């Protein structure tokens, strides 16, 4: 369907800004998490950042998945779908101050191995999730993003 392809192309083109923003947020989060860890401790800092990086994007994706269409136009009370999706992706950068550095604290002598295994697990699960997302999208006729977004929101919330 040409409309779906056009919408997908526009969404893909809009993803570069969140990627750049996520990188900037990551640097800021790293600095801020180090300062926060000095005040409240490493474990509480990591827990707060990991919780926020999973729950907030999950809530945004849930909103996108459950938004209703009225009169042919989607009604979003918070922001446009592209802005919301970008915000979810950017907020997930909070995990850089949590999970992305814990391998150095948990297994400093084997940090490289732990990091590599985490990346392999992420790549495998990411590949599987993309396939399932596509199947759910196809099952919905190619235009119902609700079920795939709910799946991603659930995975994000579960951590």
BAPAVEX-812341 format. One record per residue (C-alpha): residue number from 1; x, y, z; residue in one letter. Coordinates in steps of 0.001 Angstrom, whole numbers, plus 500000, padded with zeros to 6 digits. Layout:
N
{site NUM, {X, Y, Z}, a}
...
//
This chain:
159
{site 1, {500000, 500000, 500000}, x}
{site 2, {501507, 503329, 498896}, x}
{site 3, {500134, 505251, 501884}, x}
{site 4, {501748, 502855, 504368}, x}
{site 5, {505047, 502940, 502464}, x}
{site 6, {504989, 506741, 502400}, x}
{site 7, {504240, 506945, 506127}, x}
{site 8, {506988, 504421, 506900}, x}
{site 9, {509507, 506380, 504812}, x}
{site 10, {508613, 509627, 506585}, x}
{site 11, {508912, 507941, 509976}, x}
{site 12, {512292, 506454, 509084}, x}
{site 13, {513580, 509829, 507895}, x}
{site 14, {512415, 511415, 511149}, x}
{site 15, {514424, 508942, 513248}, x}
{site 16, {517821, 510561, 512681}, x}
{site 17, {517053, 513482, 514998}, x}
{site 18, {516165, 511221, 517934}, x}
{site 19, {519382, 509245, 517344}, x}
{site 20, {521456, 512420, 517565}, x}
{site 21, {519449, 513640, 520538}, x}
{site 22, {519888, 510273, 522232}, x}
{site 23, {523664, 510563, 521862}, x}
{site 24, {523645, 514015, 523455}, x}
{site 25, {521343, 512820, 526237}, x}
{site 26, {523649, 509847, 526804}, x}
{site 27, {526651, 512089, 527438}, x}
{site 28, {524643, 514293, 529768}, x}
{site 29, {523148, 511303, 531573}, x}
{site 30, {526574, 509781, 532141}, x}
{site 31, {527827, 512971, 533750}, x}
{site 32, {524664, 513511, 535777}, x}
{site 33, {524498, 509892, 536956}, x}
{site 34, {528075, 510053, 538226}, x}
{site 35, {527218, 513178, 540229}, x}
{site 36, {523967, 511663, 541512}, x}
{site 37, {525746, 508437, 542488}, x}
{site 38, {528090, 510478, 544683}, x}
{site 39, {525066, 511810, 546589}, x}
{site 40, {522652, 508858, 546804}, x}
{site 41, {524852, 505899, 545884}, x}
{site 42, {525455, 503862, 542758}, x}
{site 43, {522703, 501268, 543142}, x}
{site 44, {519850, 503749, 543757}, x}
{site 45, {521082, 505893, 540860}, x}
{site 46, {521150, 502914, 538492}, x}
{site 47, {517697, 501774, 539611}, x}
{site 48, {516115, 505197, 539101}, x}
{site 49, {517640, 505656, 535653}, x}
{site 50, {516805, 502116, 534521}, x}
{site 51, {513231, 502465, 535766}, x}
{site 52, {512712, 505759, 533973}, x}
{site 53, {514362, 504506, 530769}, x}
{site 54, {511931, 501595, 530572}, x}
{site 55, {508692, 502908, 532021}, x}
{site 56, {508476, 506347, 530369}, x}
{site 57, {509033, 505049, 526797}, x}
{site 58, {506573, 502240, 527532}, x}
{site 59, {503924, 504777, 528560}, x}
{site 60, {504540, 506810, 525403}, x}
{site 61, {504285, 503709, 523196}, x}
{site 62, {501137, 502653, 525054}, x}
{site 63, {499649, 506067, 524283}, x}
{site 64, {500580, 505692, 520611}, x}
{site 65, {499115, 502198, 520510}, x}
{site 66, {495831, 503161, 522114}, x}
{site 67, {495221, 506586, 520527}, x}
{site 68, {491982, 506634, 518605}, x}
{site 69, {491193, 508125, 515228}, x}
{site 70, {488405, 510671, 514995}, x}
{site 71, {487134, 511937, 511668}, x}
{site 72, {490112, 510590, 509748}, x}
{site 73, {492769, 512376, 511827}, x}
{site 74, {494514, 510918, 514831}, x}
{site 75, {493863, 512910, 517957}, x}
{site 76, {496965, 513169, 520110}, x}
{site 77, {496606, 515347, 523142}, x}
{site 78, {500319, 515351, 524013}, x}
{site 79, {502172, 515752, 520690}, x}
{site 80, {502417, 514348, 517183}, x}
{site 81, {503102, 510604, 516805}, x}
{site 82, {506556, 511288, 515324}, x}
{site 83, {507490, 513568, 518229}, x}
{site 84, {506201, 511042, 520762}, x}
{site 85, {508085, 508157, 519163}, x}
{site 86, {511230, 510277, 519071}, x}
{site 87, {510774, 511233, 522710}, x}
{site 88, {510397, 507570, 523692}, x}
{site 89, {513592, 506691, 521867}, x}
{site 90, {515483, 509619, 523368}, x}
{site 91, {514295, 508965, 526931}, x}
{site 92, {515527, 505384, 526625}, x}
{site 93, {519035, 506918, 526657}, x}
{site 94, {518646, 507220, 530434}, x}
{site 95, {519655, 503557, 530511}, x}
{site 96, {523160, 504670, 529509}, x}
{site 97, {523618, 505864, 533067}, x}
{site 98, {522299, 502585, 534413}, x}
{site 99, {522681, 499300, 532542}, x}
{site 100, {525345, 500303, 530058}, x}
{site 101, {527977, 500776, 532756}, x}
{site 102, {527025, 498155, 535339}, x}
{site 103, {529155, 495484, 533675}, x}
{site 104, {532187, 497469, 534826}, x}
{site 105, {530936, 497423, 538402}, x}
{site 106, {529587, 493873, 538528}, x}
{site 107, {532395, 492084, 536694}, x}
{site 108, {535373, 494420, 536302}, x}
{site 109, {537780, 491587, 535415}, x}
{site 110, {535405, 490236, 532748}, x}
{site 111, {533703, 493483, 531731}, x}
{site 112, {534445, 493009, 528027}, x}
{site 113, {532920, 489535, 527974}, x}
{site 114, {529864, 490636, 529927}, x}
{site 115, {529412, 493634, 527622}, x}
{site 116, {529775, 491447, 524507}, x}
{site 117, {527275, 488879, 525775}, x}
{site 118, {524808, 491669, 526559}, x}
{site 119, {525175, 493031, 523040}, x}
{site 120, {524669, 489586, 521503}, x}
{site 121, {521523, 489088, 523599}, x}
{site 122, {520247, 492525, 522559}, x}
{site 123, {520945, 491838, 518877}, x}
{site 124, {519209, 488460, 518950}, x}
{site 125, {516171, 489734, 520815}, x}
{site 126, {516063, 492835, 518599}, x}
{site 127, {516068, 490689, 515461}, x}
{site 128, {513291, 488491, 516772}, x}
{site 129, {511237, 491483, 517909}, x}
{site 130, {511479, 493144, 514488}, x}
{site 131, {510109, 489969, 512863}, x}
{site 132, {507254, 489725, 515372}, x}
{site 133, {506520, 493470, 514969}, x}
{site 134, {506272, 492971, 511201}, x}
{site 135, {503986, 489953, 511557}, x}
{site 136, {501679, 491839, 513934}, x}
{site 137, {501628, 494797, 511559}, x}
{site 138, {500800, 492555, 508591}, x}
{site 139, {498054, 490831, 510588}, x}
{site 140, {496507, 494257, 511191}, x}
{site 141, {496429, 495061, 507480}, x}
{site 142, {499630, 497102, 507501}, x}
{site 143, {498144, 500167, 509142}, x}
{site 144, {497258, 499114, 512695}, x}
{site 145, {500331, 499895, 514769}, x}
{site 146, {498464, 499314, 518035}, x}
{site 147, {499372, 495643, 518651}, x}
{site 148, {503057, 496013, 517700}, x}
{site 149, {503438, 499161, 519827}, x}
{site 150, {501768, 497413, 522770}, x}
{site 151, {504236, 494537, 522379}, x}
{site 152, {507213, 496942, 522388}, x}
{site 153, {505719, 498915, 525295}, x}
{site 154, {505343, 495689, 527297}, x}
{site 155, {508935, 494658, 526598}, x}
{site 156, {510185, 498118, 527512}, x}
{site 157, {508233, 498188, 530761}, x}
{site 158, {509449, 494684, 531653}, x}
{site 159, {513020, 495899, 531223}, x}
//
